[in-house]
Structure formats: structure tokens, C-alpha cells
Amino acid sequence: MDDDPHGRVAGLGHWVSRRAFLSGDAVVLVDGDRRMTYTSFDERTNRLARVFRDLGVERGDRVAALMVNSAEFLETMFAVAKLGAVFVPINFRLSAPEVSYLLADSGAVAFLWSAHLGELARAALVGDGVQVPVRLVVGGETSGGEADFEQALASGEPGRLDVDVAGADLCCLPYTSGTTGRPKGAMLTHDNLMWNVINNLSVGRGMREGDRTVTVAPLFHMGGLGVHTLPLIYVGGTVTLLPSFDPAQTLATMARERVTMQFLVPAMWAALMAVPDFDSYDLSALELAVCGAAPCPMPVIEYFQGKGVSFQEGYGLTETAPGATLLDAAHVKEKSGTIGRALFHVQLRIVDEADRDVATDTVGEVIVRGPNVFAGYWNKPEATAEAFRGGWFHTGDLGRMDADGFVTLVDRKKDMIISGGENVYPIEVEQVLYRHDAIREVAVVGVPHEKWGETPIAVVALHADAQATADELIGYARERLAHFKCPTRVEYVSELPRNATGKVLKTTLRKDYGGQESAVTR
């Protein structure tokens, strides 16, 4: 089918085709020295979609990507969407066994990776249950059975595929960890991603054609992907991509590209503040600063407000694509400590254990529903049914709502730790440490950290006559898990504190050990 800018084709892939028609010469992506227009982006993703089809990838198949922030990451996502297949972004900070699990669980038939991640990718490919016939390498040498991304793309035929993608079709399968310690694939549809955009357009200043941002938060997280990157592509903006975070480089890029809106996690905003010559960077175009993934310290908010920048905080989950609430700039001081109010097309309630609404300012579970909320967990019908009791998604977060509708979280999902914007689930770390012969019992908790916001520490009780140094236990964990998940300190006890029912009192552990700074770097 020829390109039809007036067509009824739905889905993420059509965003780019429509933008190419409306504003084809506008720049959509800046990646190093490359400046890609919407017309070029549309043409390249058309070719790549045809390449995937010719390699045997079919509608509904999963295509996994282990990539740093890059044009190729987004080209892959949009090409996969045009084909009607499903994009699986993978955290490149995971260990090889963790990546293997995601490849096997998703049933990926194609796998792409950034060349410098080749050792990790190839190690993951030999894991149990992994069967990936299509393998593409971005920007580097290939081995047997692998294809070069750019050469493959160049071989593709031009023109959009004749695939009628429905809004309810599965588009993206990011993974989020759960209480079992095993990650779960959150099934996000094309409509979920579109309604996340609409929620973004419905608050504050909204977004406009010509808005610009720097995406340095990793695209494999829904924060990096969904807060500004995808919405700006929808409205015709420009996204500059950085593969890693360096405070001075990020500031320089924001100044050079005349960024108008910027999303970062709190640790990143704090790092920008600490750049010695901050005022030498021209951020006069910056109208909106957005913070998410963890509560933002008020000194950070006040610093940027003092520079004339509106500051907002958001709350969301992978399952909400990701936005759920927003603490807007007008209330960011008055309602400090809250996560704001539900977004325009999100319904939010605070309920008790029987899913009955609780009174104002009473703690209960935060539950939400709306067109941005995911379709369920991949191949996990029981977990899906449990999460959607009564037709509402149960976040697992405890909070209370004031009379004005502003929500304050009082405890995080399953004792989750947020370290430098990364989610760390203690039970996953505990399960690894329990395999060490010397450990009798262990609890992992998050404690305050000046740089990372929080950092995980392990409180362990050893078997009688057993010995294991802190360095040994930390090293043991680092061999099996991504480093950001691993404890940065080990505390030894004879017994873990427990309540009458035998539950470990993690609140006590956080109180007892939260005042000491961890020395281990990540």
C-alpha cells in the first residue's frame, strides 16, 4: 500500500507517517551529529519494517532490543509497530541470566543490540529456553548468524506495509519486577501509548509542535520513553538522544538544542545543580522541568524555580504507560510531599482491603483505571486477574487523598527501593543472597543516600560458625545481578527482627541502619 496520510491505519507506527505528511522537513531526532527529519524517519522505519517481515517476523511476534538511547532504538520500535509486531525493550544494566529470562519469557524471535553490549547479548542468547533466529547488531562487528543493522535497513524496500494495526493491539512489552522476584511483561497497547500522550497534552502548558527535549533517562524505562519522548514525536517535536548521563554534557546539550521541556529523575536534577558553572549554560528556552521516579527534594525544586523554570512532579508505573498523577507547577510548593492529582483521563481511588473507598486523609491502596492502563501481564492470567480486581488496577502502593484530591504515598509497592531512578525489588536480591552458603537469613532494605536518593543494603544473619565478609557478599550479588540492584553495605545481626506472625520488620531495619552512608560505588 502506498503511503496514505489520510488513511485509517491506527497505531504507533502511523504517528510518524502522519507527521511526515504534516511537517516532513522538521527534525524529529538528534543523535550525535545526525539530525533526522520526520520524512527520513518515516522512510527508514518503513524499510526496517519490511526487513523484519522478510526475515520472518510476523504480526504479533516479539522483537527485543538491548540498546542505549539512540535513533536505532526508536527506529526499531516504530518499525516493529508498523509491522504489527511487539517491541520488547530490555534494561542493559541487567545480568546475562536476567536478559536470557526476558528473551525466553517473551518468546522473542528477533533480538537487536548496541555493539558495545555484544558480550552481554551473546551470553544471554545461550540461556535456557532462548530461541532467537533473527539477530541484528547496531554500530559494530557482527559474528556468525548476525546482521548489521544499517546494511539490513538499506536493503529494505521503500513504502509502508499494508498492515491494519488496531489501537487495541499489543505494541510494547516492557518488563517490571513483581513480588515473586521474577519480572512480568506489562502488555501496553497502541491505544495505551496514545492516551498517555493525550494525558500529557491535557495538563499545564501541554506540548506543542516545535517543543524540544533531551532524552537521557534510559528509553528502556517507561519514564524515558513515555514522559516526553513518544509524546513529542506525536506532536511534531524534536528529541535529542544521549546514551548516558553526564551532568555537564546534558546541560551543554540542553543549551545547544534550546530545550523547552526536560524530564529527569531527582538524582539527575540534583547533579545538574552541582555543576560548578551552571549559570554559564544558556537554558533560557527551558519552560518546564519534570521530575519523576522518586520524590524530588524541595531544594531542587526551589533552585530551578529560582531560575524561572516551572517545575512539575509526576507519579506513574510501567503499567500506566507511565503517567497516573501530576503535581503541577502551581501546587508544587503548597502540596509538597504529594504526588499530585490524577491525570485528566485517569480515575483514581483509595480503598481498603475490601476495595471500598476510604475516608479523606485515610490510608488505603491506590487503584486506578483509564485508557492508558495496560492490558495485563504477559502469559500471567492469575497475576492479571489479581491486579484488576473489580475492574481497577491495584498499584500495590499505599496512600491517602486530601480533600482537594492530592495523593500522598505512605509506603511503596512491596518495599520497592528507588535508587538513582532504578526500581530495586528487595525480594529479588534476597533470593540471590540466600543461595550463598554462609547466609541463614537476609533482608534487603533501602536507606537514604546523598547521590542516589536511596541505596539497598543487606542485613544478614549467618549460619553458626560460618564466615563471609561484606565484600564477598556484595561481590557474590554483583556476579548474578545488575549492580544497581546489589547491596552497597552489609550489616550483621544474630536474628532479623520479626513481628508476632514472623514477618520481618523492615521498618525497624530502615530506622536502625538508615543513618550511615554506604561507601561502595555502583
Secondary structure, 3 states (H helix, E strand, C coil): CCCCCCCCCCCHHHHHHHHHHHHCCCEEEEECCEEEEHHHHHHHHHHHHHHHHHCCCCCCCEEEEECCCCHHHHHHHHHHHHHCCEEEECCCCCCHHHHHHHHHHHCCCEEEEEHHHHHHHHHHHCCCCCCCCEEEEECCCCCCCCEEHHHHHHCCCCCCCCCCCCCCCEEECCEEECCCCCEEEECEEHHHHHHHHHHHHCCCCCCCCCCEEEECCCCCCHHHHHHHHHHHHHHCCEEEECCCCCHHHHHHHHHHCCCCEEEECHHHHHHHHCCCCHHHCCCCCCCEEEECCCCCCHHHHHHHHHCCCEEEEEEECHHHCCEEEEECHHHCCCCCCCCCEECCCCEEEEECCCCCECCCCCCEEEEEECCCCCCCECCCHHHHHHHCHHHCEEEEEEEEECCCCCEEEEECHHHCEEECCEEECHHHHHHHHCCCCCEEEEEEEEEEECCCEEEEEEEEEECCCCCCCHHHHHHHHHCCCCHHHCCCCEEECCCCCECCCCCECHHHHHHHHCCCCCCCCC
